[in-house]
């Protein structure tokens, strides 16, 4: 039979409950494990039932907590190591084009074509759509009070003749 891996939790239950409210949903089970440990639950099987997590996850969380503390346990390690398609120096140029009221994009297809031509990339529609929404909070198809390509001089001349 394997030896029980018991760890000492340094934080109080109140601190952990406040922390549980603040952390992202993917980290709530880790804090719940620490709360359960403070409440006296020592069995890995009981922790699995309380947190609804895999027993291997519980074991690795315990090890991480022992080695790195609460900050190490609550560190987000998700995400890939793949480099971004649009480099930082191009991001500024893209931002200027996006928020230009006269020469900006009217659709994500137009944005995709411009990005692929200007930066020499081969990004598809979904990638461009998600990138612009994630990094710039864009909504390209929005109602406007006036047309983007409206000629101000023609509008002023029209008002004078009426």
DSSP file (Angstrom, degrees, kcal/mol; ACC not computed):
  #  RESIDUE AA STRUCTURE BP1 BP2  ACC     N-H-->O    O-->H-N    N-H-->O    O-->H-N    TCO  KAPPA ALPHA  PHI   PSI    X-CA   Y-CA   Z-CA
    1    1 A X              0   0    0      0, 0.0     2,-0.1     0, 0.0     0, 0.0   0.000 360.0 360.0 360.0 138.9    0.0    0.0    0.0
    2    2 A X        -     0   0    0      1,-0.1     2,-0.2     3,-0.0     3,-0.0  -0.351 360.0-105.4 -74.2 151.0    1.3    3.5   -0.9
    3    3 A X        -     0   0    0      1,-0.1     2,-0.3    -2,-0.1    -1,-0.1  -0.550  38.0-108.7 -76.0 139.3    2.3    6.0    1.7
    4    4 A X        -     0   0    0     -2,-0.2     2,-1.1     1,-0.1    -1,-0.1  -0.522  23.6-138.9 -71.5 128.1   -0.2    8.9    2.2
    5    5 A X        -     0   0    0     -2,-0.3     2,-0.4    37,-0.1    -1,-0.1  -0.758  28.7-179.6 -91.9  95.6    1.2   12.2    0.9
    6    6 A X        -     0   0    0     -2,-1.1     2,-0.3     2,-0.0    36,-0.1  -0.830   3.9-171.3-101.5 131.6    0.1   14.7    3.6
    7    7 A X        -     0   0    0     -2,-0.4     2,-0.6    35,-0.0    56,-0.0  -0.894  22.7-123.7-121.5 153.6    1.0   18.3    3.2
    8    8 A X        -     0   0    0     -2,-0.3     2,-0.5    58,-0.0    30,-0.1  -0.857  21.5-145.9 -97.8 123.2    0.7   21.3    5.5
    9    9 A X        -     0   0    0     -2,-0.6    57,-0.0     1,-0.1    56,-0.0  -0.780   7.6-164.4 -91.2 126.5   -1.3   24.2    4.2
   10   10 A X        +     0   0    0     -2,-0.5    -1,-0.1     2,-0.1     2,-0.1   0.781  63.8  79.3 -82.2 -29.0    0.0   27.5    5.4
   11   11 A X  S    S-     0   0    0      1,-0.1     2,-0.1     2,-0.0    -2,-0.1  -0.433  81.1-115.9 -82.8 154.5   -3.1   29.7    4.5
   12   12 A X     >  -     0   0    0     -2,-0.1     4,-2.1     1,-0.1     5,-0.2  -0.407  25.9-111.0 -82.7 165.4   -6.2   29.8    6.5
   13   13 A X  H  > S+     0   0    0      1,-0.2     4,-2.4     2,-0.2     5,-0.2   0.875 118.4  53.8 -63.8 -38.4   -9.6   28.6    5.3
   14   14 A X  H  > S+     0   0    0      2,-0.2     4,-2.1     1,-0.2    -1,-0.2   0.922 109.0  48.0 -63.6 -44.3  -10.9   32.2    5.1
   15   15 A X  H  > S+     0   0    0      1,-0.2     4,-2.1     2,-0.2    -1,-0.2   0.907 112.8  49.1 -61.6 -41.3   -8.0   33.3    3.0
   16   16 A X  H  X S+     0   0    0     -4,-2.1     4,-2.3     2,-0.2    -2,-0.2   0.874 109.1  51.7 -68.1 -37.4   -8.5   30.3    0.7
   17   17 A X  H  X S+     0   0    0     -4,-2.4     4,-1.1     2,-0.2    -1,-0.2   0.892 111.1  47.7 -67.7 -37.8  -12.2   31.0    0.3
   18   18 A X  H  X S+     0   0    0     -4,-2.1     4,-1.1     1,-0.2     3,-0.2   0.891 113.2  49.2 -65.3 -38.9  -11.6   34.6   -0.6
   19   19 A X  H  X S+     0   0    0     -4,-2.1     4,-1.9     1,-0.2    -2,-0.2   0.855 103.5  60.3 -68.2 -35.5   -9.0   33.4   -3.1
   20   20 A X  H  < S+     0   0    0     -4,-2.3    -1,-0.2     1,-0.2    -2,-0.2   0.831 103.6  51.1 -63.0 -32.6  -11.3   30.8   -4.6
   21   21 A X  H  < S+     0   0    0     -4,-1.1    -1,-0.2    -3,-0.2    -2,-0.2   0.850 112.7  46.2 -71.0 -34.4  -13.7   33.6   -5.6
   22   22 A X  H  < S+     0   0    0     -4,-1.1    -2,-0.2    -3,-0.2    -1,-0.2   0.788  95.4  85.7 -82.2 -29.7  -11.0   35.6   -7.3
   23   23 A X  S  < S-     0   0    0     -4,-1.9     5,-0.1     1,-0.1    51,-0.0  -0.231  86.4 -93.2 -77.8 163.9   -9.2   32.9   -9.3
   24   24 A X    >>  -     0   0    0      1,-0.1     3,-1.8     3,-0.0     4,-0.7  -0.281  39.5-105.6 -69.4 158.8  -10.2   31.6  -12.8
   25   25 A X  G >4 S+     0   0    0      1,-0.3     3,-0.6     2,-0.2     4,-0.5   0.801 118.5  60.8 -58.3 -29.9  -12.6   28.6  -13.1
   26   26 A X  G 34 S+     0   0    0      1,-0.2    -1,-0.3     2,-0.1     4,-0.2   0.707 108.9  43.5 -71.8 -17.1   -9.7   26.4  -14.1
   27   27 A X  G <> S+     0   0    0     -3,-1.8     4,-1.6     1,-0.1     3,-0.5   0.489  87.4  89.5-103.8  -5.5   -7.9   27.0  -10.8
   28   28 A X  H <X S+     0   0    0     -4,-0.7     4,-2.5    -3,-0.6     5,-0.2   0.856  83.4  56.9 -62.0 -36.2  -10.9   26.7   -8.5
   29   29 A X  H  > S+     0   0    0     -4,-0.5     4,-1.9     1,-0.2    -1,-0.2   0.850 104.0  54.0 -65.4 -33.1  -10.4   23.0   -8.0
   30   30 A X  H  > S+     0   0    0     -3,-0.5     4,-1.7     2,-0.2    -1,-0.2   0.921 111.1  44.1 -66.5 -43.8   -6.9   23.6   -6.8
   31   31 A X  H  X S+     0   0    0     -4,-1.6     4,-2.3     1,-0.2    -2,-0.2   0.887 110.8  55.4 -67.8 -37.8   -8.0   26.0   -4.1
   32   32 A X  H  X S+     0   0    0     -4,-2.5     4,-2.3     1,-0.2    -1,-0.2   0.869 104.7  54.2 -61.7 -36.0  -10.9   23.7   -3.2
   33   33 A X  H  X S+     0   0    0     -4,-1.9     4,-2.3     2,-0.2    -1,-0.2   0.921 108.7  48.1 -63.0 -43.4   -8.2   20.9   -2.6
   34   34 A X  H  X S+     0   0    0     -4,-1.7     4,-2.0     2,-0.2    -2,-0.2   0.886 110.7  51.1 -64.8 -38.6   -6.4   23.2   -0.2
   35   35 A X  H  X S+     0   0    0     -4,-2.3     4,-1.7     2,-0.2    -1,-0.2   0.914 110.5  49.3 -63.4 -42.6   -9.6   24.0    1.6
   36   36 A X  H  <>S+     0   0    0     -4,-2.3     5,-2.4     1,-0.2     4,-0.4   0.889 109.0  52.2 -64.3 -39.2  -10.4   20.3    2.0
   37   37 A X  H ><5S+     0   0    0     -4,-2.3     3,-1.0     1,-0.2    -1,-0.2   0.887 109.1  50.1 -63.9 -37.6   -6.9   19.7    3.3
   38   38 A X  H 3<5S+     0   0    0     -4,-2.0    -1,-0.2     1,-0.2    -2,-0.2   0.829 105.6  57.4 -67.4 -32.0   -7.4   22.4    5.9
   39   39 A X  T 3<5S-     0   0    0     -4,-1.7    -1,-0.2    -5,-0.1    -2,-0.2   0.518 127.5 -98.1 -78.5  -4.4  -10.7   20.8    6.9
   40   40 A X  T < 5S+     0   0    0     -3,-1.0     2,-0.5    -4,-0.4    -3,-0.2   0.469  74.6 142.4 105.5   1.9   -8.9   17.6    7.6
   41   41 A X      < +     0   0    0     -5,-2.4    -1,-0.3     1,-0.2    -2,-0.1  -0.667  11.6 160.2 -77.0 122.9   -9.5   15.5    4.5
   42   42 A X        +     0   0    0     -2,-0.5     2,-0.2   -36,-0.1    -1,-0.2   0.656  37.7  98.7-116.3 -25.1   -6.2   13.6    3.9
   43   43 A X     >  -     0   0    0      1,-0.1     4,-2.0   -39,-0.1     5,-0.2  -0.443  64.4-143.7 -71.3 134.4   -7.2   10.7    1.5
   44   44 A X  H  > S+     0   0    0      1,-0.2     4,-2.3     2,-0.2     5,-0.2   0.883 102.5  56.1 -63.5 -37.5   -6.5   11.3   -2.1
   45   45 A X  H  > S+     0   0    0      1,-0.2     4,-1.9     2,-0.2    -1,-0.2   0.894 107.1  48.5 -63.2 -39.9   -9.7    9.4   -3.0
   46   46 A X  H  > S+     0   0    0      2,-0.2     4,-2.5     1,-0.2    -1,-0.2   0.889 110.9  50.8 -66.5 -38.4  -11.8   11.8   -0.8
   47   47 A X  H  X S+     0   0    0     -4,-2.0     4,-2.6     2,-0.2     6,-0.3   0.868 107.3  54.3 -65.5 -36.2  -10.0   14.8   -2.5
   48   48 A X  H  X>S+     0   0    0     -4,-2.3     4,-1.6     2,-0.2     5,-0.8   0.916 111.3  45.0 -62.3 -43.1  -10.8   13.4   -5.9
   49   49 A X  H  <5S+     0   0    0     -4,-1.9    -2,-0.2     2,-0.2    -1,-0.2   0.919 115.4  46.9 -68.1 -43.7  -14.5   13.2   -5.0
   50   50 A X  H  <5S+     0   0    0     -4,-2.5    -2,-0.2     1,-0.2    -1,-0.2   0.907 123.8  31.2 -66.2 -42.7  -14.6   16.7   -3.4
   51   51 A X  H  <5S-     0   0    0     -4,-2.6    -1,-0.2    -5,-0.2    -2,-0.2   0.599  96.4-133.7 -93.6 -11.7  -12.8   18.4   -6.3
   52   52 A X  T  <5 +     0   0    0     -4,-1.6     2,-0.3    -5,-0.3    -3,-0.2   0.902  63.0 129.1  56.9  43.2  -14.0   16.2   -9.1
   53   53 A X      < -     0   0    0     -5,-0.8    -1,-0.2    -6,-0.3     2,-0.1  -0.772  66.2 -87.3-122.2 167.5  -10.5   16.0  -10.5
   54   54 A X     >  -     0   0    0     -2,-0.3     4,-2.0     1,-0.1     3,-0.2  -0.434  32.2-124.5 -73.5 148.6   -8.2   13.1  -11.5
   55   55 A X  H  > S+     0   0    0      1,-0.2     4,-2.1     2,-0.2     5,-0.1   0.830 112.7  55.5 -65.0 -31.3   -6.0   11.5   -8.8
   56   56 A X  H  > S+     0   0    0      2,-0.2     4,-2.3     1,-0.2    -1,-0.2   0.874 106.2  51.4 -67.8 -35.8   -2.9   12.2  -10.8
   57   57 A X  H  > S+     0   0    0      2,-0.2     4,-2.7     1,-0.2    -2,-0.2   0.924 108.5  51.3 -64.5 -43.9   -3.9   15.9  -10.9
   58   58 A X  H  X S+     0   0    0     -4,-2.0     4,-2.2     1,-0.2    -2,-0.2   0.920 110.6  49.1 -58.9 -44.7   -4.3   15.9   -7.1
   59   59 A X  H  X S+     0   0    0     -4,-2.1     4,-1.9     1,-0.2    -1,-0.2   0.911 112.8  46.2 -63.9 -42.7   -0.9   14.4   -6.6
   60   60 A X  H  X S+     0   0    0     -4,-2.3     4,-2.5     2,-0.2    -1,-0.2   0.878 110.8  53.1 -69.6 -35.4    0.8   16.9   -9.0
   61   61 A X  H  X S+     0   0    0     -4,-2.7     4,-2.6     2,-0.2    -2,-0.2   0.902 108.1  51.1 -64.3 -40.0   -1.0   19.8   -7.3
   62   62 A X  H  X S+     0   0    0     -4,-2.2     4,-2.2    -5,-0.2    -1,-0.2   0.922 111.6  47.3 -61.8 -43.2    0.3   18.7   -3.9
   63   63 A X  H  X S+     0   0    0     -4,-1.9     4,-2.2     2,-0.2     5,-0.2   0.918 112.3  49.0 -64.6 -44.1    3.8   18.5   -5.2
   64   64 A X  H  X>S+     0   0    0     -4,-2.5     4,-3.1     1,-0.2     5,-0.5   0.909 111.2  50.5 -62.3 -42.0    3.6   21.9   -6.8
   65   65 A X  H  X5S+     0   0    0     -4,-2.6     4,-1.7     1,-0.2    -1,-0.2   0.906 111.0  48.6 -64.1 -41.3    2.2   23.4   -3.6
   66   66 A X  H  <5S+     0   0    0     -4,-2.2    -1,-0.2    -5,-0.2    -2,-0.2   0.894 120.1  36.9 -64.5 -40.0    5.0   21.9   -1.5
   67   67 A X  H  <5S+     0   0    0     -4,-2.2    -2,-0.2    -5,-0.2    -1,-0.2   0.883 135.4  15.7 -81.9 -39.7    7.7   23.1   -3.9
   68   68 A X  H  X5S-     0   0    0     -4,-3.1     4,-0.9     1,-0.2     3,-0.3   0.472  93.3-138.0-119.6  -4.9    6.4   26.5   -5.0
   69   69 A X  H  X< -     0   0    0     -4,-1.7     4,-1.8    -5,-0.5    -1,-0.2  -0.278  55.1 -37.1  78.2-166.2    3.6   27.5   -2.5
   70   70 A X  H  > S+     0   0    0      1,-0.2     4,-2.0     2,-0.2    -1,-0.2   0.851 136.4  55.8 -65.7 -36.5    0.3   29.0   -3.3
   71   71 A X  H  4 S+     0   0    0     -3,-0.3    -1,-0.2     1,-0.2    -2,-0.2   0.898 109.1  46.7 -65.3 -39.6    1.7   31.3   -6.1
   72   72 A X  H >< S+     0   0    0     -4,-0.9     3,-0.9     1,-0.2    -1,-0.2   0.871 111.8  51.4 -67.8 -36.9    3.2   28.3   -7.9
   73   73 A X  H 3< S+     0   0    0     -4,-1.8    -2,-0.2     1,-0.2    -1,-0.2   0.860 111.9  46.2 -68.3 -35.5   -0.1   26.3   -7.6
   74   74 A X  T 3< S+     0   0    0     -4,-2.0     2,-0.4    -5,-0.1    -1,-0.2   0.240  84.2 118.3 -94.6  14.4   -2.2   29.2   -9.0
   75   75 A X    <   -     0   0    0     -3,-0.9     2,-0.6    -4,-0.1    -3,-0.0  -0.687  66.1-128.2 -83.0 130.0    0.1   29.9  -11.9
   76   76 A X        +     0   0    0     -2,-0.4    -2,-0.1     1,-0.1    -1,-0.0  -0.682  33.3 169.5 -79.3 116.5   -1.6   29.4  -15.3
   77   77 A X        +     0   0    0     -2,-0.6     2,-0.2     0, 0.0    -1,-0.1   0.230  39.6 114.0-109.7  11.6    0.6   27.1  -17.4
   78   78 A X        +     0   0    0      2,-0.0     2,-0.1     0, 0.0    -2,-0.0  -0.488  43.2  73.0 -81.6 156.0   -1.9   26.6  -20.2
   79   79 A X  S    S-     0   0    0     -2,-0.2     2,-0.1     2,-0.0     0, 0.0  -0.219  74.7 -87.1 117.4 152.4   -1.2   27.9  -23.6
   80   80 A X        -     0   0    0     -2,-0.1    -2,-0.0     2,-0.1     0, 0.0  -0.270  14.9-133.7 -89.0 173.8    1.1   26.9  -26.4
   81   81 A X        +     0   0    0     -2,-0.1     2,-0.2     2,-0.1    -1,-0.1   0.223  63.7 127.0-106.6  10.6    4.7   27.8  -27.2
   82   82 A X        -     0   0    0      1,-0.1    -2,-0.1     0, 0.0     3,-0.1  -0.504  65.1-114.7 -71.4 133.7    3.8   28.5  -30.9
   83   83 A X        -     0   0    0     -2,-0.2    -1,-0.1     1,-0.1     2,-0.1  -0.353  35.3 -98.2 -70.0 151.0    5.0   31.9  -32.0
   84   84 A X        -     0   0    0      1,-0.1    -1,-0.1     2,-0.1     4,-0.1  -0.379  20.2-140.2 -68.1 143.4    2.4   34.5  -33.0
   85   85 A X  S    S+     0   0    0      1,-0.2     2,-0.7    -3,-0.1    -1,-0.1   0.893  93.2  56.5 -71.5 -39.8    1.7   34.8  -36.7
   86   86 A X  S    S-     0   0    0      2,-0.0    -1,-0.2     4,-0.0    -2,-0.1  -0.852  88.3-140.1 -97.6 116.8    1.5   38.6  -36.5
   87   87 A X     >  -     0   0    0     -2,-0.7     4,-1.3     1,-0.1     3,-0.5  -0.221  21.8-108.0 -73.5 163.3    4.6   40.1  -35.0
   88   88 A X  H  > S+     0   0    0      1,-0.2     4,-1.0     2,-0.2     3,-0.1   0.862 118.1  55.5 -61.7 -38.5    4.6   43.0  -32.5
   89   89 A X  H  > S+     0   0    0      1,-0.2     4,-0.7     2,-0.2    -1,-0.2   0.821 110.1  46.8 -67.5 -28.3    6.0   45.5  -35.0
   90   90 A X  H  > S+     0   0    0     -3,-0.5     4,-2.5     1,-0.2    -1,-0.2   0.739  98.7  71.1 -80.8 -23.4    3.1   44.7  -37.4
   91   91 A X  H  X S+     0   0    0     -4,-1.3     4,-2.3     1,-0.2    -2,-0.2   0.887  96.4  50.2 -61.6 -40.0    0.5   44.9  -34.6
   92   92 A X  H  X S+     0   0    0     -4,-1.0     4,-2.1     2,-0.2    -1,-0.2   0.906 111.1  48.9 -64.7 -42.3    0.9   48.7  -34.4
   93   93 A X  H  X S+     0   0    0     -4,-0.7     4,-1.9     1,-0.2    -2,-0.2   0.901 112.0  49.0 -64.3 -41.4    0.4   49.1  -38.2
   94   94 A X  H  X S+     0   0    0     -4,-2.5     4,-2.4     1,-0.2    -2,-0.2   0.889 108.7  53.7 -65.0 -40.1   -2.7   46.9  -38.0
   95   95 A X  H  X S+     0   0    0     -4,-2.3     4,-2.1     2,-0.2    -2,-0.2   0.902 107.6  50.4 -62.3 -42.0   -4.1   48.9  -35.1
   96   96 A X  H  < S+     0   0    0     -4,-2.1     4,-0.2     1,-0.2    -1,-0.2   0.918 112.6  46.6 -62.2 -43.0   -3.7   52.1  -37.1
   97   97 A X  H >< S+     0   0    0     -4,-1.9     3,-0.8     1,-0.2     8,-0.3   0.880 111.3  52.6 -67.3 -37.8   -5.5   50.6  -40.1
   98   98 A X  H 3< S+     0   0    0     -4,-2.4     7,-0.2     1,-0.2    -2,-0.2   0.910 114.0  40.2 -64.5 -43.2   -8.3   49.2  -37.9
   99   99 A X  T 3< S+     0   0    0     -4,-2.1     2,-0.7    -5,-0.2    -1,-0.2   0.220  82.8 116.0 -98.0  15.8   -9.1   52.4  -36.1
  100  100 A X    <>  -     0   0    0     -3,-0.8     4,-1.1    -4,-0.2    -4,-0.0  -0.764  55.4-154.2 -81.2 117.0   -8.8   54.7  -39.2
  101  101 A X  T  4 S+     0   0    0     -2,-0.7    -1,-0.2     1,-0.2    -4,-0.0   0.808  88.7  33.6 -67.7 -28.6  -12.4   56.0  -39.7
  102  102 A X  T  4 S+     0   0    0      1,-0.1    -1,-0.2    -3,-0.1    -2,-0.1   0.884 130.4  28.0 -92.4 -44.2  -12.0   56.6  -43.5
  103  103 A X  T  4 S+     0   0    0      2,-0.0    -2,-0.2    46,-0.0    -1,-0.1   0.178  93.4 119.0-107.3  18.4   -9.6   53.8  -44.6
  104  104 A X  S  < S-     0   0    0     -4,-1.1     2,-0.2     1,-0.1    -6,-0.2  -0.032  70.5 -80.6 -75.8-177.9  -10.5   51.1  -42.1
  105  105 A X        -     0   0    0     -8,-0.3    -1,-0.1    -7,-0.2     3,-0.1  -0.572  26.3-168.7 -84.8 146.6  -11.9   47.7  -42.7
  106  106 A X  S    S+     0   0    0     -2,-0.2     2,-0.3     1,-0.2    -1,-0.1   0.511  75.4  18.3-107.3 -10.7  -15.6   47.1  -43.2
  107  107 A X  S  > S-     0   0    0      1,-0.1     4,-1.7    34,-0.1    -1,-0.2  -0.977  73.3-115.7-152.2 163.6  -15.4   43.3  -42.9
  108  108 A X  H  > S+     0   0    0     -2,-0.3     4,-2.6     2,-0.2     5,-0.1   0.787 115.3  59.1 -72.4 -27.0  -13.1   40.6  -41.6
  109  109 A X  H  > S+     0   0    0      2,-0.2     4,-2.4     1,-0.2    -1,-0.2   0.923 106.4  47.4 -65.4 -43.5  -12.6   39.3  -45.1
  110  110 A X  H  > S+     0   0    0      1,-0.2     4,-2.2     2,-0.2    -2,-0.2   0.903 112.9  49.2 -62.7 -41.1  -11.2   42.7  -46.1
  111  111 A X  H  X S+     0   0    0     -4,-1.7     4,-2.6     2,-0.2    -2,-0.2   0.903 109.9  51.6 -64.2 -41.6   -9.0   42.6  -43.0
  112  112 A X  H  X S+     0   0    0     -4,-2.6     4,-2.4     2,-0.2    11,-0.2   0.926 110.8  47.3 -61.7 -45.8   -7.8   39.1  -43.8
  113  113 A X  H  X S+     0   0    0     -4,-2.4     4,-2.2     1,-0.2     5,-0.2   0.914 113.1  48.8 -62.8 -42.5   -6.9   40.0  -47.4
  114  114 A X  H  X S+     0   0    0     -4,-2.2     4,-2.9     2,-0.2     5,-0.3   0.918 112.3  47.9 -64.9 -43.5   -5.0   43.2  -46.2
  115  115 A X  H  X S+     0   0    0     -4,-2.6     4,-2.3     1,-0.2     6,-0.6   0.920 113.2  47.9 -62.8 -44.7   -3.1   41.2  -43.5
  116  116 A X  H  X S+     0   0    0     -4,-2.4     4,-0.7    -5,-0.2     5,-0.4   0.884 117.8  41.0 -66.1 -38.2   -2.1   38.5  -46.0
  117  117 A X  H  < S+     0   0    0     -4,-2.2    -2,-0.2    -5,-0.2    -1,-0.2   0.932 119.9  42.2 -74.5 -46.1   -1.0   40.9  -48.6
  118  118 A X  H  < S+     0   0    0     -4,-2.9    -3,-0.2    -5,-0.2    -2,-0.2   0.912 126.4  29.5 -70.4 -44.9    0.8   43.4  -46.4
  119  119 A X  H  < S-     0   0    0     -4,-2.3    -1,-0.2    -5,-0.3    -3,-0.2   0.465 102.6-120.7 -99.1  -2.3    2.6   41.1  -44.0
  120  120 A X     <  +     0   0    0     -4,-0.7    -4,-0.2    -5,-0.3    -3,-0.2   0.853  64.8 139.9  67.5  35.2    3.1   38.2  -46.5
  121  121 A X        -     0   0    0     -6,-0.6    -1,-0.2    -5,-0.4    -2,-0.0  -0.494  54.3-139.6-103.5 174.5    1.1   35.7  -44.3
  122  122 A X        +     0   0    0     -2,-0.2     2,-0.3     2,-0.0   -10,-0.0  -0.485  40.2 158.3-131.1  61.8   -1.4   33.0  -45.1
  123  123 A X        -     0   0    0    -11,-0.2    -7,-0.1     1,-0.1     2,-0.1  -0.662  32.3-134.9 -88.5 141.0   -3.9   33.4  -42.3
  124  124 A X     >  -     0   0    0     -2,-0.3     4,-2.1     1,-0.1     5,-0.2  -0.362  29.1 -97.2 -88.4 175.3   -7.4   32.1  -42.7
  125  125 A X  H  > S+     0   0    0      1,-0.2     4,-2.9     2,-0.2     5,-0.2   0.907 120.7  49.8 -59.2 -47.4  -10.7   33.9  -41.9
  126  126 A X  H  > S+     0   0    0      1,-0.2     4,-2.7     2,-0.2     5,-0.2   0.887 110.1  50.8 -62.9 -39.4  -11.2   32.3  -38.5
  127  127 A X  H  > S+     0   0    0      2,-0.2     4,-2.4     1,-0.2    -1,-0.2   0.923 113.9  44.0 -64.5 -44.2   -7.7   33.1  -37.4
  128  128 A X  H  X S+     0   0    0     -4,-2.1     4,-2.8     2,-0.2     5,-0.3   0.924 113.5  51.7 -65.6 -44.6   -8.0   36.8  -38.4
  129  129 A X  H  X S+     0   0    0     -4,-2.9     4,-2.1    -5,-0.2    -2,-0.2   0.944 114.4  41.7 -57.4 -51.9  -11.4   37.0  -36.8
  130  130 A X  H  X S+     0   0    0     -4,-2.7     4,-2.6     2,-0.2     5,-0.2   0.889 114.2  52.6 -65.3 -39.8  -10.3   35.6  -33.5
  131  131 A X  H  X S+     0   0    0     -4,-2.4     4,-2.7    -5,-0.2     5,-0.4   0.940 111.9  44.5 -62.3 -47.9   -7.1   37.6  -33.5
  132  132 A X  H  X S+     0   0    0     -4,-2.8     4,-1.8     1,-0.2     6,-1.1   0.883 116.2  46.6 -66.4 -38.4   -8.8   40.9  -34.1
  133  133 A X  H  X S+     0   0    0     -4,-2.1     4,-0.9    -5,-0.3    -1,-0.2   0.896 116.9  44.2 -69.3 -39.3  -11.5   40.2  -31.5
  134  134 A X  H  < S+     0   0    0     -4,-2.6    -2,-0.2    -5,-0.2    -3,-0.2   0.920 125.2  29.2 -72.4 -44.7   -9.0   39.0  -28.9
  135  135 A X  H  < S+     0   0    0     -4,-2.7    -3,-0.2    -5,-0.2    -2,-0.2   0.776 136.5  22.0 -91.3 -27.6   -6.4   41.7  -29.3
  136  136 A X  H  < S-     0   0    0     -4,-1.8    -3,-0.2    -5,-0.4    -2,-0.1   0.421  90.4-128.1-122.0  -0.6   -8.4   44.7  -30.4
  137  137 A X     <  -     0   0    0     -4,-0.9    -4,-0.2    -5,-0.3     2,-0.1   0.898  47.2-179.5  54.0  45.2  -12.0   43.9  -29.2
  138  138 A X        -     0   0    0     -6,-1.1     2,-0.2    -9,-0.1    -1,-0.2  -0.415  32.6-179.9 -82.3 152.1  -13.3   44.6  -32.8
  139  139 A X        +     0   0    0     -2,-0.1     3,-0.1     1,-0.1    -1,-0.0  -0.775   9.7 179.3-141.8  94.1  -16.8   44.4  -34.1
  140  140 A X        +     0   0    0     -2,-0.2     2,-1.3     1,-0.2    -1,-0.1   0.824  67.5  65.3 -74.8 -31.1  -16.5   45.3  -37.7
  141  141 A X  S    S+     0   0    0      2,-0.0     2,-0.3     0, 0.0    -1,-0.2  -0.684  73.6 139.7 -95.9  87.5  -20.1   45.0  -38.7
  142  142 A X        -     0   0    0     -2,-1.3     2,-0.3   -36,-0.1    -3,-0.0  -0.908  56.3-103.0-126.7 153.5  -21.7   47.8  -36.7
  143  143 A X        -     0   0    0     -2,-0.3     2,-0.3     2,-0.0     3,-0.0  -0.556  37.9-163.4 -74.4 137.8  -24.4   50.4  -37.4
  144  144 A X        -     0   0    0     -2,-0.3     3,-0.1     1,-0.1     4,-0.0  -0.910  25.8-135.2-122.4 150.6  -23.1   53.9  -38.1
  145  145 A X  S    S+     0   0    0     -2,-0.3     2,-0.3     1,-0.1    -1,-0.1   0.830  94.2  20.6 -72.8 -31.4  -24.9   57.2  -38.1
  146  146 A X  S    S-     0   0    0     -3,-0.0     2,-0.1     4,-0.0    -1,-0.1  -0.931  94.3 -93.2-133.4 159.4  -23.2   58.2  -41.4
  147  147 A X    >   -     0   0    0     -2,-0.3     3,-1.4     1,-0.1    -2,-0.0  -0.436  28.7-130.2 -71.6 144.7  -21.5   56.3  -44.2
  148  148 A X  T 3  S+     0   0    0      1,-0.3    -1,-0.1    -2,-0.1   -44,-0.0   0.863 108.3  46.0 -63.3 -37.3  -17.7   55.9  -43.9
  149  149 A X  T 3  S+     0   0    0      2,-0.1    -1,-0.3   -46,-0.0     2,-0.1   0.146  82.2 140.6 -94.7  19.9  -17.2   57.1  -47.4
  150  150 A X    <   -     0   0    0     -3,-1.4     2,-0.7     1,-0.1     3,-0.1  -0.414  52.3-130.9 -66.9 134.7  -19.5   60.1  -47.1
  151  151 A X     >  -     0   0    0      1,-0.2     4,-1.8    -2,-0.1     5,-0.1  -0.791  13.1-160.5 -89.0 114.3  -18.2   63.3  -48.8
  152  152 A X  H  > S+     0   0    0     -2,-0.7     4,-2.2     1,-0.2     5,-0.2   0.864  89.5  53.8 -64.8 -37.5  -18.6   66.1  -46.3
  153  153 A X  H  > S+     0   0    0      1,-0.2     4,-2.4     2,-0.2    -1,-0.2   0.910 108.2  49.2 -64.8 -42.3  -18.4   68.8  -49.0
  154  154 A X  H  > S+     0   0    0      1,-0.2     4,-2.3     2,-0.2    -1,-0.2   0.879 110.5  51.3 -65.5 -37.3  -21.3   67.3  -51.0
  155  155 A X  H  X S+     0   0    0     -4,-1.8     4,-1.9     2,-0.2    -1,-0.2   0.907 110.7  47.8 -66.5 -41.5  -23.4   67.0  -47.8
  156  156 A X  H  X S+     0   0    0     -4,-2.2     4,-1.6     2,-0.2    -2,-0.2   0.905 112.4  49.4 -65.6 -41.1  -22.8   70.7  -47.0
  157  157 A X  H  X S+     0   0    0     -4,-2.4     4,-1.5     1,-0.2    -2,-0.2   0.892 109.4  52.7 -64.6 -39.9  -23.6   71.7  -50.6
  158  158 A X  H  X S+     0   0    0     -4,-2.3     4,-0.9     1,-0.2    -1,-0.2   0.891 107.8  50.9 -62.7 -41.4  -26.8   69.6  -50.5
  159  159 A X  H  < S+     0   0    0     -4,-1.9    -1,-0.2     1,-0.2     3,-0.2   0.842 107.0  54.6 -67.0 -33.0  -28.0   71.4  -47.3
  160  160 A X  H  < S+     0   0    0     -4,-1.6    -1,-0.2     1,-0.2    -2,-0.2   0.874 104.9  52.8 -67.7 -37.2  -27.4   74.8  -48.9
  161  161 A X  H  <        0   0    0     -4,-1.5    -1,-0.2     1,-0.3    -2,-0.2   0.725 360.0 360.0 -74.1 -20.2  -29.6   74.1  -51.9
  162  162 A X     <        0   0    0     -4,-0.9    -1,-0.3    -3,-0.2    -2,-0.2   0.463 360.0 360.0 -84.5 360.0  -32.6   73.0  -49.7
